[in-house]
């Protein structure tokens, strides 16, 4: 019988907790001991299946992995020390010198850095695509293409890719498909169900949910995760800390409640912004004006609290005025926590033009949406009166 989400979040993997503890303990140990020579030898020959050294496996870490694998409808998962570590391991495990990667161009900046600076050193090439048109992806394929990297929705622009169509095409051509599913979380989207091979998350975001942990995770088949464990994971050593893993476990308890609140509040705020004269554009998969709304509803059960707007201005000073006059929204990187955040495109990018200078990314936290609307209203008013 398939487990429901609350059973996964609250009970899966916790059947044999010692001493009757309700909360799983933090196994803050670097090594594990053995009762005999033979047991020691067996563990050394199969580190993936034993507790030997926390650089490989740890009981606290494994509980988190089991839960997230089940949430994503995957067979197995591997937790990493950061989201970019998981991304890097997932990509590097399936390419070699001379291979080619197709990647959506509006993806996470460190994914692009990996492709443009790191893998380029080893003769691995890449092609960026918009991602919304599968024909563009078909045209980008070369004989040496081994991997398609998706991020749906994409960073800042929130464009969606047709996961089923792309995955079917990739399988026909022997190409691996990886997707960053951090935005939607497994609560709202399960890419493996559409044929994607591997799902990656920055666990620092919604899975942790409290802005107090940095981690990443990969989910897929037993074969693929085992391959990653034995190659990139063990060798590079981007090991998740047991305490950080416990923090993710704590955050997972309320994932279903938090995501519903993020979605509900975001829709209320977008409804307000959609009629404001100082807002020129809204980028959010479930916004009624989104041309990809039908695809969003087909692939996702809801949305998170992250979206972007384009202010009705071409002046950087207007963007600064709007940003500096927010009192509830914090000016900070990342997203996915309980708090509301804001990142103007201009603060983190050098390629500024009249088309992108006024883009602002907003994360809606768990505060009262009316309080957040009032905060935005005041900042927009100050901007228009500047």
VOGU-3710 file (C-alpha; in Angstrom, 3 decimals, decimal comma):
1> xxxxxxxxxx> 0,000/0,000/0,000  1,342/3,418/-0,964  2,127/5,624/2,032  0,460/9,031/2,217  2,505/12,177/2,698  1,937/12,597/6,433  2,931/8,994/7,076  6,168/9,621/5,176  6,901/12,911/6,934  6,064/11,751/10,445
11> xxxxxxxxxx> 6,843/8,025/10,581  8,762/6,501/7,643  12,265/5,361/8,583  11,664/5,812/12,305  10,453/2,306/13,159  13,549/1,227/15,125  14,503/4,308/17,108  16,304/3,218/20,307  15,208/3,867/23,910  11,618/4,680/22,919
21> xxxxxxxxxx> 12,627/8,168/21,793  9,878/10,011/19,894  12,402/12,120/17,983  15,226/10,310/16,143  18,587/10,939/17,820  21,452/12,816/16,211  24,195/10,285/15,589  26,991/12,845/15,882  29,767/10,357/15,289  32,462/10,147/12,633
31> xxxxxxxxxx> 33,107/6,391/12,896  31,348/3,122/13,765  32,863/0,095/15,530  32,619/-3,638/14,776  32,436/-6,720/16,969  34,665/-8,901/14,808  37,274/-9,023/12,059  34,754/-10,464/9,597  32,142/-7,746/10,240  34,814/-5,074/9,879
41> xxxxxxxxxx> 36,008/-6,569/6,584  32,465/-6,843/5,243  31,735/-3,169/5,955  34,972/-2,044/4,316  34,114/-3,993/1,178  30,572/-2,543/0,972  30,488/0,953/2,442  27,217/1,767/0,701  25,411/-0,955/2,671  27,024/-0,439/6,075
51> xxxxxxxxxx> 27,785/2,130/8,730  31,562/2,530/8,603  32,405/6,215/8,455  29,962/9,143/8,394  31,584/10,282/5,144  29,545/7,442/3,631  26,480/6,621/5,723  25,009/7,835/8,988  21,697/6,767/10,625  20,367/10,336/11,014
61> xxxxxxxxxx> 21,258/11,134/7,417  19,675/7,912/6,142  16,298/8,676/7,731  16,151/11,955/5,814  17,169/10,212/2,595  14,489/7,551/2,985  11,764/10,134/3,564  12,702/12,381/0,638  13,102/9,409/-1,713  9,554/8,332/-0,825
71> xxxxxxxxxx> 8,208/11,889/-1,214  9,714/12,039/-4,720  8,463/8,545/-5,651  12,085/7,492/-6,099  13,869/4,304/-5,106  16,780/5,914/-3,317  18,270/9,284/-2,323  21,642/10,684/-1,331  22,039/13,750/0,879  24,887/16,219/0,268
81> xxxxxxxxxx> 26,470/19,108/2,146  24,859/21,693/-0,158  22,520/22,038/-3,107  25,337/22,859/-5,497  27,229/19,761/-4,300  24,224/17,607/-5,214  23,873/19,354/-8,579  27,570/18,933/-9,361  27,652/15,262/-8,352  24,500/14,467/-10,337
91> xxxxxxxxxx> 25,908/16,016/-13,492  29,520/14,850/-13,204  28,553/11,256/-12,486  27,129/10,838/-15,998  29,514/12,775/-18,257  33,132/12,480/-19,342  35,573/14,416/-21,506  34,130/15,020/-24,968  30,495/14,798/-23,861  27,844/17,475/-24,370
101> xxxxxxxxxx> 25,157/18,793/-21,998  21,934/20,648/-22,802  20,795/23,014/-20,050  17,965/25,530/-19,649  19,545/28,976/-19,800  17,666/30,548/-16,876  18,946/27,977/-14,388  20,641/28,513/-11,027  23,823/30,585/-11,326  26,106/27,949/-9,790
111> xxxxxxxxxx> 24,794/25,317/-12,199  25,871/27,608/-15,027  29,217/28,217/-13,349  29,785/24,452/-13,202  29,133/24,177/-16,937  30,908/27,320/-18,078  34,034/27,236/-15,922  34,576/23,884/-14,256  33,463/21,222/-16,730  34,788/23,257/-19,654
121> xxxxxxxxxx> 38,294/22,614/-18,295  37,769/18,893/-18,899  36,447/19,154/-22,438  32,742/18,893/-21,610  30,662/21,281/-23,703  27,156/22,614/-23,236  24,316/24,342/-25,055  21,743/26,584/-23,389  18,105/26,412/-24,467  15,027/28,383/-23,464
131> xxxxxxxxxx> 13,364/25,098/-22,532  9,765/25,926/-23,412  9,983/24,521/-26,937  10,950/20,869/-27,225  11,946/21,397/-30,853  14,708/23,692/-29,677  15,968/20,884/-27,443  15,768/18,380/-30,291  17,814/20,726/-32,480  20,436/21,177/-29,762
141> xxxxxxxxxx> 21,161/17,441/-29,474  24,519/16,256/-30,815  25,924/12,734/-31,165  27,918/13,366/-27,983  24,960/14,691/-25,934  24,693/12,655/-22,735  22,586/14,783/-20,429  19,713/17,280/-20,384  19,538/19,482/-17,306  16,182/21,049/-16,479
151> xxxxxxxxxx> 14,978/23,524/-13,884  11,226/23,856/-13,874  10,281/26,530/-13,059  13,481/28,448/-13,836  15,290/30,991/-11,692  13,965/34,567/-11,762  11,829/34,014/-14,909  9,865/30,909/-13,745  9,558/29,302/-17,171  8,282/25,716/-17,285
161> xxxxxxxxxx> 9,476/22,763/-19,341  7,262/19,926/-20,584  8,756/17,141/-18,471  6,955/14,189/-20,059  7,760/15,175/-23,646  11,398/15,981/-22,941  11,924/12,787/-20,917  10,351/10,599/-23,613  12,556/12,168/-26,279  15,651/11,787/-24,100
171> xxxxxxxxxx> 14,997/8,101/-23,447  14,632/7,464/-27,176  18,117/8,884/-27,615  19,826/7,395/-24,564  20,169/10,765/-22,817  19,964/11,182/-19,043  17,577/13,851/-17,669  18,172/15,679/-14,389  15,883/18,343/-12,933  16,182/20,871/-10,137
181> xxxxxxxxxx> 12,847/20,529/-8,328  13,660/22,860/-5,424  10,969/25,422/-6,296  7,956/23,086/-6,329  9,225/20,560/-3,741  8,011/16,946/-3,861  4,809/18,141/-2,204  3,708/19,904/-5,392  5,660/18,172/-8,203  7,124/14,699/-8,806
191> xxxxxxxxxx> 9,289/14,780/-11,958  10,188/11,081/-11,756  6,538/10,323/-12,508  7,005/12,100/-15,864  10,074/10,053/-16,813  12,874/12,261/-15,463  15,861/10,201/-14,274  17,178/12,237/-11,359  15,719/14,951/-9,140  17,897/17,397/-7,233
201> xxxxxxxxxx> 16,918/19,731/-4,399  18,603/22,412/-2,412  17,468/21,130/0,983  18,409/24,536/2,377  15,131/25,825/0,966  11,646/24,390/1,633  12,752/20,939/2,798  14,561/22,529/5,730  12,167/25,441/5,852  13,776/27,495/8,628
211> xxxxxxxxxx> 16,803/29,178/6,985  19,180/27,443/9,386  20,678/24,623/7,328  22,651/24,169/4,097  22,281/20,850/2,269  21,265/19,222/-1,023  19,838/15,899/-2,140  19,606/13,698/-5,226  16,747/11,210/-5,790  16,463/8,536/-8,461
221> xxxxxxxxxx> 16,768/4,819/-9,117  18,859/2,537/-6,899  21,238/2,037/-9,809  21,842/5,746/-10,435  22,144/6,743/-6,769  24,491/3,808/-6,117  26,648/4,940/-9,043  26,761/8,500/-7,656  27,563/7,215/-4,144  30,545/5,186/-5,354
231> xxxxxxxxxx> 31,930/7,869/-7,663  31,279/11,546/-6,969  29,920/11,301/-3,405  32,598/9,215/-1,682  35,475/10,625/-3,696  34,665/14,343/-3,458  33,351/14,113/0,098  30,548/16,699/0,183  29,245/15,036/3,335  26,062/16,167/5,101
241> xxxxxxxxxx> 26,487/16,788/8,819  24,269/14,659/11,111  23,008/17,732/12,963  22,159/19,495/9,677  20,339/16,317/8,644  18,361/16,380/11,877  17,375/19,997/11,185  16,040/18,937/7,767  14,153/16,095/9,439  12,590/18,603/11,829
251> xxxxxxxxxx> 11,629/20,858/8,914  10,052/18,003/6,979  7,485/17,473/9,730  5,615/20,606/8,613  6,393/20,603/4,878  2,794/19,918/3,834  1,416/22,662/6,095  4,048/25,233/5,139  3,742/24,686/1,380  -0,017/25,137/1,442
261> xxxxxxxxxx> 0,424/28,422/3,361  3,169/29,671/1,012  0,960/28,955/-2,007  -2,186/30,489/-0,545  -0,422/33,672/0,594  1,458/34,050/-2,687  -1,731/33,901/-4,731  -3,270/36,629/-2,551  -0,234/38,863/-2,973  -0,058/38,264/-6,722
271> xxxxxxxxxx> -3,739/39,097/-6,990  -2,986/42,434/-5,327  0,101/43,168/-7,444  -1,638/42,243/-10,703  -3,762/45,396/-10,547  -1,074/47,766/-9,280  0,025/50,394/-11,854  3,639/50,285/-10,617  3,937/46,555/-11,501  4,462/45,877/-15,189
281> xxxxxxxxxx> 4,837/42,080/-15,196  4,384/39,070/-12,908  6,271/35,814/-13,366  4,650/32,893/-11,537  3,490/29,529/-12,936  -0,006/29,780/-11,414  -0,581/33,453/-12,210  -3,758/33,729/-14,306  -1,866/35,695/-16,957  0,843/33,067/-17,414
291> xxxxxxxxxx> 0,755/31,582/-20,952  2,055/28,287/-19,497  -0,721/28,012/-16,902  -2,198/24,835/-18,447  1,171/23,059/-18,353  1,738/24,257/-14,784  -1,547/22,678/-13,680  -0,717/19,476/-15,567  2,672/18,991/-13,901  2,193/20,570/-10,481
301> xxxxxxxxxx> -0,422/20,396/-7,760  0,393/23,888/-6,525  3,152/26,444/-6,252  5,663/27,741/-3,761  6,208/31,240/-2,413  8,816/32,367/-4,945  8,012/34,613/-7,917  9,279/37,740/-9,629  7,837/41,026/-10,785  8,980/43,692/-13,181
311> xxxxxxxxxx> 8,479/47,167/-11,808  7,110/49,813/-14,190  10,366/51,736/-14,342  13,683/51,820/-16,182  15,568/53,570/-13,392  17,826/51,790/-10,930  17,078/54,477/-8,336  13,407/53,479/-8,378  14,374/49,853/-7,722  16,577/50,967/-4,833
321> xxxxxxxxxx> 13,786/53,092/-3,362  11,308/50,213/-3,542  13,796/47,759/-2,033  14,985/50,031/0,772  11,482/50,958/1,908  10,373/47,396/2,633  10,216/46,662/6,348  8,863/43,099/6,618  10,584/41,683/3,530  14,247/41,070/4,313
331> xxxxxxxxxx> 16,960/41,824/1,762  18,764/38,464/1,573  19,757/35,653/-0,762  18,151/32,211/-0,877  14,494/31,442/-0,110  12,209/28,718/1,181  12,229/29,657/4,845  9,492/31,001/7,100  10,495/34,602/6,379  9,677/36,832/3,383
341> xxxxxxxxxx> 12,635/37,926/1,258  13,465/40,134/-1,682  16,300/40,090/-4,237  16,421/42,748/-6,980  17,952/41,365/-10,180  20,248/44,403/-10,301  21,887/43,598/-6,967  23,292/40,274/-8,177  23,732/40,611/-11,950  26,010/42,732/-14,127
351> xxxxxxxxxx> 24,201/42,178/-17,442  21,717/44,985/-16,803  19,494/46,351/-19,539  16,224/48,258/-19,740  14,486/44,885/-19,990  15,810/43,353/-16,766  16,932/46,208/-14,522  13,550/46,416/-12,803  13,057/42,674/-12,144  12,657/41,856/-8,457
361> xxxxxxxxxx> 12,426/38,358/-7,002  10,079/37,959/-4,053  9,748/35,132/-1,575  6,498/35,024/0,390  7,041/33,589/3,847  4,600/32,505/6,515  3,651/35,944/7,791  0,104/37,283/7,509  -0,354/38,035/3,773  -2,210/41,258/4,571
371> xxxxxxxxxx> 0,821/42,506/6,488  3,019/41,646/3,507  0,665/43,404/1,081  0,737/46,515/3,261  4,552/46,422/3,265  4,649/46,170/-0,539  2,033/48,884/-0,907  4,065/51,359/1,147  7,279/50,618/-0,757  5,569/50,935/-4,147
381> xxxxxx> 4,005/54,223/-3,069  7,389/55,617/-2,046  8,861/54,493/-5,359  6,207/56,205/-7,471  6,540/59,433/-5,446  10,313/59,553/-5,643
//
